[in-house]
Structure formats: structure tokens, C-alpha cells
Amino acid sequence: MRRKPAKKLNIDPNQFSNFRICDPKRDRELFDRLVTTDFDFLMNQRFAASTSVLGDLLPQSVLGRAQQGHGLFVDEFGTSLRFPDATFDRVVSVLEKSDPHMKGDQVRQRRGNMLTRFSEWLMEHINEPELELVVDGQPLFGIDFLAAQKVETRPFLTGLVLAGFMDDWPHREAAMYQHKRTFNGDPFHIGGGDILIVDRQNLAQTGLGDTGRIHFDQEHLRTLEDIGVICRDRHAQYSWPQHDQAYFRRSMGDGVCDDMALIGIGANHGYDALLGAFVMDAIDTYDKYLLKLVWGGFDTNLAGRVQRHFNEVENQPLVDDRLLLDLIHFAAKRNDPHVNLSSSHRRLIQYEPHAKVPTLLNHWRFLQGKTLYNIKLGFARVPATEFYPLAAQRLDKAGLGVKTPDFFLGRGDDRS
């Protein structure tokens, strides 16, 4: 007896998941509404930064939340709404409808001007013993606590250089040769990649999609150079929208925990170095969306300029490579104990509920042995009561003892 063909079921592949994939073009009205409400929500949170700077920073946060279905990107039933094809320029084009100040090219230009002005100011004052982190009458990057006191130049620059190179793939690869084992004796491995300048149209025609999700070896990159996707001339000037930066993954796996890196730099080199590393983290954030592109990223480029300056003046770089490789090893997410978070610049300058200092300064309280605010960290919202004890264990394994973390008990408990 001949069987009837099985009836084809028209099943939505997303209906059994806790998220739904959406499209910014197809679901344009929904996307526009969620972008606007999410941006307004973020702008009404408390940050240690000026409103004008936040206006250029937070569209980047909205983009990440749109792509991942975080924040207010949910439907009325609480289902996460993900827009994987959302782009920075689509986000600002929505915001531009209610604020002409938010035109994409203007936002990119302001972000770039801020970075360029800082680098010019820094190189002008690099030989001074102290720095006041105020540029053109405003605290650096609009962050109020950076104007609170002067910093010693060398420690500040040390933190700046360490943070500027810790994402650089050749240095991460060298760290795996230098440090074969984790603190617990397991094989040490870290993921990473290269930021390269690409021709946007040629890259789109390859259909590669997110180049950070697949592995590229040197032969793959040479092929992409040959067909005009990756730009060859490191000294040429490149700009949006013809060109863009793209992250090409060279090694699969987790990278560095930025929070752990900041803590490691602060523990080894002090508060001024912590601030330098934090400033470089800010640069790395703003660098993602500019008009004029810098080969290798603005952060790595600036760190290289600082190192070259000291080579010329003192016949040796400011920061020895061994310090950098030790930092990468210390801060790797898959060192011991494992950590699964990395706070964005936005999170580092935000006052979390019930905290009287932004997250970065809570990290410094930890290094000082002060009572900590029981906040949540990173997009994963890891409780401080889980993260700081892990950080204390890392510091102990690295020979940098720290007081066992103590936390405020609740909203009414303020022993500071």
C-alpha cells in the first residue's frame, strides 16, 4: 500500500525559542519605535558623563541591544526581538527624525574630532610630569571624575599603552607562547583577531557576513587583499562610507575581560594607570564608528605613537612587552578562575542602582579594600558578589594580594 506523503508543516523556526528574529526594513515601524524608546531610556539613566557626549555614545549601545535583543527590544509578551541586520547608521537615521543633530555623518565626525583632539593634546603634553585631564576647558570625553585631580604622566601613559595593545592579535598570540599554562596549570588559550580596513561594497559582495564569527588564516586574508576586499596600503587615507573597519577573527575562543584588565593595571601600576587604561577603552569604543579610519584602530595606533616617542627620547619603549603579555594572560576570560563578562565603556561610566560611584570607581574601591556596592556587571549582569571574589583569586594567583571583598548589604546600608 502506497503511503501518502507526509503533510508539510509550516513551522516558524523561532516559535519555540525565547527570541524572534526581525528585520529593520521589513519591520521598520517596530524598529523605529524600539530604537527611539531604548535611546530615550538610556539617556535617562545616570552616567558620569555630559549629556552632549552621551548623545554620540549611546546610539552604539542601542545598536548592540538591537542586535542582541536586549534592553527594551522585547515584545508585549517579553520575547526578545533581535535585529541582527541593524547598523549604526540605521540607528542614528531613526534618531535624526526627532533631532537633526543626530545625522550619521555628524555623529561620526564629532566622535572622530574628540579622538583626534585628545591625541594631539596628549602628544603636546607627553613630556610634562603631570597631566590635568581637561581638554579645551572640558573634562576628557565629558567624564566628570577625570577632571577631579591631576595624574602623573608616566603611569597614566603606561595604562594607556597596555590597554591599547591588549586587543592586538600579534600580542595575544605572543602571550600564548609566553604563557603556556593558566594559573591552574591547564593549557592557556585566548581568542582574537585583526581590525582591518575594507572596501564596503567588495566585502558585501563576498557574502561573508560577520567576519568576527569565522576563522581567517593568513592565506584567507591575502586572498581578500587580492580581490580588493581588504585594503593593502597602510599609509593611504580611508574614510566612510566607501571604506569601513572590519574585525577578522584569527583565533576562535574568548578574549580578555576588560574589567579584569583594568583591575590588573590598577593593582600593578596604581590609580593613574587605571585611568589611562580606562581612557584607552573609551577610545576603542568611539573608534568603532568614525568618518576617517585609522589602520589597526585608533587605540593601537595611539599606543604605538607613545611607544615610538619614548624610543626616540629614552632609547627604549615606555612599556616593556613582558608587562603586556602578563596583562593579557592575567585578564583572559579563560584563565583561572574563569570569568564571563566584559563591561562596555557605557557600563563603566554608569551608576548602577543604589551605587554612589560609577562601575569603574567601584573597581578602584575593590583595589583599595573598601566596601563595595553590590551592583551587576556587564551585559550578562553578573552580580558583584560573584565577580569580585573571582578577581581577588586572580590577583592572589598573580602575587598581588587584595583584601577579601566586603559589600554593602542593601539600599539603606552605606558604611562609606
Summary of the structure (lengths in Angstrom):
residues: 416
radius of gyration: 22.6
end to end distance: 82.5
largest distance: 92.4
contacts: 1275
relative contact order: 0.11
helix: 47%
strand: 12%
